[in-house]
Amino acid sequence: MVKFNKGILLLQKKYVLDLLSEVGMLKCRSIDSPMDVNTKLLPDQEELLEDAKRYKRLVGKLNYLTVIRPNITFAVNVVSQFLLALRTTRSRQ
């Protein structure tokens, strides 16, 4: 939080860094598009995820970030559609 004469500015840098650290992606390189366009997600694809609670928690945190980072809105929307049938994915070559 940064204070100014006319108000305050809330920054989400620590929130994002904590989130990246939690999922083991702190040292990953950034990319222009947060979602591989060749990934095809289907409700009955691949195996069920082992830790559904962790995935749901991550999607919730990403959903919160869409308010300040609209560039991730599409990717978060896509992964949010699979909260009832959480499965692994395989990128198409």
N, C-alpha and C positions, 0 to 999 in steps of 0.2 A: 504494500500500500504506500502510495506516495501522496503527501499532502501538498496542496496548492492553496493560494489565497482564496480561490472561489470554490474549492471543494477538494475531493480526493480522487485518485486514479487507482483502480484495482488492477493488479497485474497477476496473470496466471502462470508465470514462469515456473515457480516452485511446484505448483500442482502438476504441470506437464512433466517436469523433471522427475517428480515422485512417481508418476504414472509410468513413464518410460523405464524407470528403475525397477518398478514392481514386475513388469513383464519381460525384463532382461533385454531391453532394446536401447539402453542409454547410450551406447557407443555406436549405434547404427547410423548410417548416412541418411540424410534427408533426400526425399524425391519430390518431383513436381506433382505427381498424382499419388494419393495415398492408397489406391487400390489397383491391383493388376487387372487390366481390362480383359485379359485372357482367362481369368478365373470364372468358372461357371458354377454357381451355387444352386443346388437342388435339395429339396427337403428330405429325400431318401438316399442321398449320395454318401458313400464311404461309411466309416464307423462312427458310432456315437462318441462324443467327447467324454473323458473320464471326470473332469471337474467342471460341471455345468455352472455351479455357483460362481466360480472364478470368471468364467466367460460372461455371465450376466452382469457381474460387478464391473467388469471392464467395459462392456457396452454402455452401461449406465454412466460411467465416468466419461466416456467418449461423447455420449449424448449431451452431457453438461458442457463439454468443450465446444460443441457446434455453435453455441451462442457467440463465442468470441472468435472461433475459427470456422467460418462458413465453408471453407474449402474442403473440409472433411465430412460435410453433411451427407453427400451421396453415399460414401462408403459406409458411414455409420447407419444410414437408413437401410442399406442392403443387408448388413450383418444383423440388424435388429429384427429383420423378418424371420429369422431362424431361431429365435429364443425358445421356442417350444420343441424343436427337433435339432438339437445341437450336434453337428457332425463335423468331421475333419474335411478338408478340401484337398484337391490336387490340381495344380495349375495345368492348363492345356498347353501343349507345345505347338 
